[in-house]
Amino acid sequence: MRRKRWRSLLHDWADQREKPLSATTSRKGWSTKARPVLVKCNDGNEYVIKGQQAGRQIVNDQIVARLGLAIDAPVGEPRIVDVTDLAAIEQRLSHIAPGTAHGTRFISDCFDEYTLIATSKPDNRPRLARLSVLYGWVFANDWQFLFKKHPPRLIYSVDHGHFFPDGPDWSEETLLAAPRAELAPCFEDCYLTREEIGEALQALEAVTEEKIIQAVSSPPDEWGLTMGERVTLVEYLTRRKQELLAGDLQNEIR
């Protein structure tokens, strides 16, 4: 019965998806595997976009970012970006298929870092706790961070294309067979306190079923996510939320 209700709600939210932004100007590209491109859009802001050639990475990126915002974690702001017009005239976007792409609002004045730095800074402590809960909730793989170049070197989490069990190769079977949710081990050396994790868990507890469904419904149908997969994602995220909240996580914190 729950799956039937979720299916109905997902259909309802699909009809309410936000209108895609339009890419108007190409700024620069990167030569990483997903070959993202920085573009300016018709809202006046710049976004790092990944096209449909990246496969299910863009599904993961879009959903995880929206779940991160739901718990006020420091993630990039996700949007859907239509690249059709710009791709037709801009060589830098020749590898991106016409249609919609995943976009993350560009966070300026930052550098990439795969390790955690500036963890002792007071402004970063609640951010780290929220990320620890987010990573445990969705199941994190291949993480990377952005840090502001200047003090207090605020942390952001970006590029979630390889999150979920098996990353972009996940299936309904791998979601259903995933182990019990626990805090992500990459944050162990931050020595987050019970109070810090507890506050982040309160944010997770406040995430409604509607918010989860809204996040899962956000990828456009042309990205290849089936309704059955969306329903299983809702089931997966609902279960793992309950596991994090029910588990004695405080005993896992150093």
C-alpha positions in Angstrom: 0.0 0.0 0.0 2.8 2.4 0.8 4.4 1.9 -2.6 1.1 2.5 -4.3 0.7 5.8 -2.4 4.3 6.8 -3.1 3.7 6.2 -6.8 0.6 8.4 -6.8 2.5 11.2 -4.9 5.5 11.0 -7.3 3.1 11.4 -10.2 1.6 14.5 -8.5 5.0 16.1 -7.8 6.2 15.4 -11.4 3.4 17.7 -12.6 4.8 20.4 -10.3 8.5 20.3 -11.3 10.1 23.7 -11.5 10.6 25.2 -15.0 14.2 24.5 -16.2 16.6 27.4 -16.5 18.0 28.2 -19.9 21.8 28.2 -20.5 22.7 31.4 -22.3 26.6 31.7 -22.2 29.4 29.2 -21.9 32.2 30.2 -19.5 34.6 27.2 -19.3 34.8 23.5 -19.1 36.7 20.8 -17.1 38.3 17.6 -18.5 37.2 15.3 -15.8 35.2 12.1 -16.6 31.8 13.8 -16.5 33.2 16.8 -18.5 31.2 19.5 -16.6 30.8 23.0 -18.1 30.3 26.3 -16.4 27.5 28.3 -17.9 25.5 31.4 -17.2 21.7 31.0 -17.2 18.8 33.2 -17.8 18.4 33.9 -14.1 21.7 35.7 -14.2 23.6 33.1 -12.1 26.3 30.7 -13.1 25.9 26.9 -12.9 28.2 23.9 -13.3 26.3 21.6 -15.5 26.6 17.9 -16.4 24.8 16.5 -19.4 22.9 13.3 -19.9 26.1 11.7 -21.3 27.1 11.3 -17.6 24.3 8.8 -17.2 22.9 8.2 -13.8 25.4 10.5 -12.2 23.2 13.4 -12.8 20.2 11.7 -11.2 22.3 11.1 -8.1 23.7 14.6 -8.1 20.2 16.2 -8.4 18.6 14.0 -5.7 21.4 14.1 -3.1 21.7 17.9 -3.4 18.0 18.4 -2.8 18.1 16.0 0.2 21.1 18.0 1.5 19.2 21.2 1.3 16.3 19.6 3.2 18.6 19.2 6.2 20.4 22.5 5.7 23.6 20.8 4.7 26.2 22.8 2.9 25.7 21.5 -0.6 25.4 23.3 -4.0 22.0 24.6 -5.0 20.7 22.2 -7.7 18.7 23.2 -10.7 17.5 21.7 -14.0 19.2 23.5 -16.9 18.0 23.4 -20.6 21.1 23.4 -22.8 19.4 22.9 -26.2 19.9 26.4 -27.7 23.4 26.9 -26.4 24.6 23.4 -27.3 23.6 24.0 -30.9 26.1 27.0 -31.2 28.7 26.4 -28.6 31.6 24.0 -29.3 32.4 23.7 -25.6 29.0 21.9 -25.1 29.3 19.6 -28.2 29.5 16.6 -25.9 26.3 17.5 -24.1 23.1 16.2 -25.6 20.3 18.7 -26.3 17.7 18.8 -23.6 18.0 19.2 -19.9 21.2 18.8 -17.8 21.9 18.8 -14.1 23.1 22.1 -12.8 24.7 23.2 -9.5 25.0 26.9 -8.7 28.6 27.9 -8.9 30.3 28.5 -5.6 33.1 31.0 -6.2 36.4 31.6 -4.5 36.9 27.9 -3.5 39.4 25.1 -4.1 38.8 21.4 -4.4 40.0 19.1 -1.6 39.4 15.4 -1.1 40.5 15.4 2.6 38.9 17.3 5.4 40.6 20.5 6.6 39.6 23.4 8.8 37.5 20.9 10.8 38.2 22.7 14.1 36.8 26.0 12.9 33.5 26.8 14.8 31.7 27.8 11.6 32.4 24.5 10.1 31.4 22.2 12.9 27.6 22.2 12.3 28.3 22.0 8.6 30.4 18.8 9.1 27.7 17.3 11.3 25.0 17.9 8.7 27.2 16.3 6.0 28.0 13.3 8.2 24.3 12.7 8.5 23.6 13.3 4.8 26.4 10.9 3.8 25.1 8.2 6.1 21.6 8.7 5.0 22.1 8.3 1.2 25.3 6.2 1.4 28.4 8.1 0.3 31.0 7.1 -2.3 33.9 9.0 -3.9 33.4 12.2 -1.9 35.0 15.5 -2.5 34.7 18.9 -0.9 35.1 22.6 -1.7 36.7 24.9 0.8 36.6 28.7 0.7 40.0 30.1 0.0 39.9 32.5 2.9 39.1 32.0 6.6 37.0 30.5 8.1 37.4 28.2 5.0 33.8 27.1 5.0 33.2 23.6 3.6 30.8 22.6 0.9 30.0 19.2 -0.5 29.7 18.8 -4.3 29.7 16.2 -7.0 27.5 13.4 -5.6 27.3 11.4 -8.8 28.8 8.3 -7.2 26.6 8.3 -4.1 24.1 5.5 -3.4 25.1 1.8 -3.4 27.0 1.0 -6.6 27.1 4.7 -7.4 25.7 5.6 -10.9 25.2 1.8 -11.5 22.7 1.4 -8.7 19.6 -0.7 -9.2 16.5 -1.4 -7.3 18.2 -4.6 -6.1 21.3 -2.9 -4.7 19.1 -0.3 -2.9 17.0 -2.9 -1.3 20.1 -5.0 -0.3 22.0 -2.0 1.2 23.4 -2.5 4.7 21.9 -0.7 7.7 22.5 3.1 7.6 25.4 4.5 9.8 27.4 7.7 10.0 29.9 8.1 7.2 33.4 7.0 8.3 35.1 9.8 6.4 34.1 12.2 9.2 35.5 10.2 12.1 38.7 12.3 12.4 36.5 15.4 12.9 35.6 14.1 16.4 32.1 15.4 16.2 30.4 15.6 19.6 27.1 14.0 20.6 25.5 17.4 20.7 26.7 18.3 17.2 25.5 15.0 15.7 22.2 15.2 17.7 21.4 18.6 16.2 22.0 17.3 12.7 19.8 14.3 13.4 17.0 16.6 14.5 17.2 18.2 11.1 16.9 14.8 9.5 14.0 13.9 11.7 12.2 17.1 10.5 12.4 16.0 6.8 8.9 15.0 5.8 7.9 12.2 3.4 6.8 15.0 1.1 10.3 16.4 1.0 11.8 13.0 0.1 9.2 12.5 -2.6 9.8 15.9 -4.0 13.6 15.3 -4.3 13.1 11.9 -6.0 10.6 13.4 -8.4 12.9 16.2 -9.5 15.0 14.4 -12.2 13.1 14.8 -15.6 11.8 11.6 -17.2 14.2 12.0 -20.1 17.1 11.2 -17.7 15.8 7.6 -17.7 14.7 7.1 -14.1 11.7 4.8 -14.1 8.7 5.1 -11.8 9.5 1.8 -10.2 13.1 3.1 -9.5 11.7 6.3 -8.0 9.4 4.4 -5.7 12.2 2.2 -4.5 14.4 5.2 -3.9 11.6 6.6 -1.7 11.5 3.3 0.2 15.3 3.2 0.5 15.5 6.8 1.8 12.6 6.4 4.2 14.1 3.2 5.7 17.6 4.7 6.1 16.2 7.8 7.7 14.5 5.6 10.3 17.6 3.5 10.8 19.8 6.6 11.5 17.2 8.0 13.9 16.6 4.7 15.7 20.2 3.6 16.0 22.3 4.5 19.1 24.5 6.7 17.0 25.9 8.6 19.9 27.9 5.5 20.9 29.6 5.6 17.5 30.9 9.1 18.0 34.5 9.3 19.3 
